[in-house]
Amino acid sequence: MKKRIGVTALLVCLVVAAIRVPRVVQYDVMNRSVQKARYCICIDSGHGGNDPGKIGVAGTKEKEVNLAIALKLKKSLEKQNIRVVMTRTDDRNLADANATNEKTSDMKNRVAKMDSEQPDAVISIHQNSYTNSSAKGAQVFYYSESKEGKVLAEILQKSLIEHADPENHRMAKANTSYYILKNTAAPTVIVECGFLSNPEEETLLNTAQYQDKLVDALQKGICEYLEN
């Protein structure tokens, strides 16, 4: 009888242990997710509302491509347990309703929103344009006085070439005048994803497939920057 009781007790202990182990594993996984979520990225989708930004040779509005890429990047980063804040999630600018200078008001409000969230970095999504229609390729800009901005820009430029466009020979470029780069507290870069003035690149930038390539490259670069 005592032997049977002992066996029964052992079986009960094993069952209890089997039930408890997955909970411990689950807790560890959740705990790691919480740790990763300590990172925060602000994504700025350039232009919006009555400010279309650059207009492509086929009529593409920069603001629309910016937002499409920004929203995809948001989802991609969130899958990596990174908290994401956006300056806009729809077709509008951030200017005050009674602003005498909409552009200035919009830029100031963007910077205020970026700073209020205290992100680890700011990624401002834009599209480029040039008088020479052969110009093409993504390029990342950073403030010349920001060491961290330069590090981030160079990582993103490398990732864009490696994962989106191996034929792109552009390099990350310093800038001294862009308002957002100069006035945002966090390391900030402007990602010009391509040239709307180039017919072939304008077509690419409108495709979900190429947008996904750009997003994948940016996500990989951002994660590399945060981990290092």
N, C-alpha and C positions, 0 to 999 in steps of 0.2 A: 504493500500500500504506500509506504514512504517513498519507494522508488518511483511509483506512478506519479505521486505528487511532485517529486523533484523534476521529472521529465516535463510534466505539465507546466510547472513554473518556468522552466527553461524555454519552452515554446512561447509562452506569454512574453517573456523578456525579448526574445528574438523578434516577435511581431511588433512590439512597441518600438524596438530599435529600428526596424525597417520603416516604420511610419515616420519616425523622427528624423532620420538621415536626410531625406529629400528636403525637409524643411530647412535644415542647416545649409544645404547646398543652395537652396533658393535664396536664403538670406544673404549668403556670400555674393551671389550674382547681383542681387538688388543693391547690396552695399557698394559693389564696384561701379554700378550704374550711377549711384548717387555721387560717387567720387568723380566720375567723368563729367557729370552735369555741373561741376563747379566752373567749367568753361562757359563763356558767353561771347557770342559773335553778333555784331550788329550788321545787318545787310541793308545798304542804302540803294534803292532803285531810283536812278537818276531821272529828273524831269517829272512829267505827269500833269494831268489836267489840261489847262490851256497852253502848257509849255510842252510841245512835242519833242523837243530836242532836235537832233539831226534828222533830215529827211533823206531816205535812200533814193537811188536813181530810179527805182521802180515804185517809189512812193511809201516805202516802209517808214513808220514812225519809230524813232529811237525809243521813246518812252514805253512802247508796247513790248519791244524785244527785251528791254531792261527788266521790266516787271516779270515777264515770262521766265527769264533766267533766274531772277532773284527768288521767285516763289519755288522754283525747282531746287535751288541751292538750299533754301530753308529746310525743305523736306529731307534732303540728303544729309545735312548736318544734324538734324534732329534724330535721324536714324543712328547717328554716332553718339547719341546722348549729350549733345551740345545744345545749350539753351540759345535760342535765336530770337533776336528782336529785329523788327523791321521799321524803317522810316515810313514806308507806305505799303499797303497790300492791295490797293485798287488804283484806278485812274484819277489821281488828284495830286495837286502839289501841296506844299505845307505853308504857303503864304497866309498871313492874317487876312481876314476878310476886308478890312479897311486899310490895307497897306498901300502906301503911295508908290512904293517900288516893290512889286511882287517878287522879283528875282532875289533881291537882297533879303526880303522877309523870309522867303522860302529857304534860302541857304542858312540864315541864322537859326531858324526853327529846326532845321535838320541837325545842325551841330548841337543845339540845346538838347534835342532828343537823344542823340548819340551819347553825349556826356552824362545825361541823367541816368542812363542804364549802366554806366561804368563797364563796358564790355572789354574783353581782352584784346579785341581788334575790330576795326571797321572795314568792311568790304563794300566799296561803292561801285555799282555796276553801270557801265556806260557803253556806248558804241562810238566809233571814230568816224571821221570823214576827212577827205583831203581833195585838193584840186586835181591831183594826178590820180586817175581812176585805177591805176595799176597797184597803188599802195594797198597792202593787205597785212593781216596778221594781228593777233591779240598782243597787247602791250600793257604792262602794269606800271603805274606811276606812284611815286612816294615823295614826301616832303624832304627836301635836301638836308634839313637839320635833324631828321629823325633816324637814329641808328636802328631802332626796332622796325620802323617803317621800311627801311632799306632791306633788312633781313627778310621781312614778310614778303616784300615785293619780289625779291630775287627767288625765293622759294616758289612763289606762285607762277612767276614767269617760266621757271624751269619745268614746273608741273604742266603748265599749259602746252608747252612745246612737246613734252614727253607723251602726254596722254590725249591731246586734242589735235595738234598740228605740227608734226615733226619737221615740216618744211619751213616753219617760222624761225627766222634768224634774229628777231628783235630781242632787245635786252631791256630789263627793268630800267626805268628812267627817272632821274631826280627832277623835281619841280620846285619852284620857289614862290609860285603865285596862286595856285588853286586854293580857293577859300577853305574848303573842307579839309584839305591836307594840312594847312597852316593852323587851323583853329580847333581841331578836335584833340582832346586829351589823349585818347588811346592811339596806339599805332594804327595808321589809316592808309589805305591804298585805293587808288582808282583803277579799276580793271576795264580797259577799253577792249571789249571782246572781239572786235573786228571792224572793218571799214564798210559802212553802208554806201560809200561812194564807189566801191568796187562791185560791179554787177554780180560776179560769181560769189563773192563773200556775202553780199546781201541775201542772195538766195539761200546760202548755207545757214545764215543766222536765223532765217525764218523756219528752218526745219527742226522738228523735235529731236531728231537723231543727233544733229550737230550741237544743239543746245545741251543735250544730255552729256555729250563728250566734254563740253566746257565745264559743266557742273561737276562732273566726275573729277576733272583735273583740279578745279578749285577746291573741292572737298578734300581731296588727297593732300593738296598743298597746305590748306588751313590746318588739318590734323597734324601734319608734320611740324608746322610752326608751333602749335600748341604743346605738342609732346616734347619739343626740344627747348 
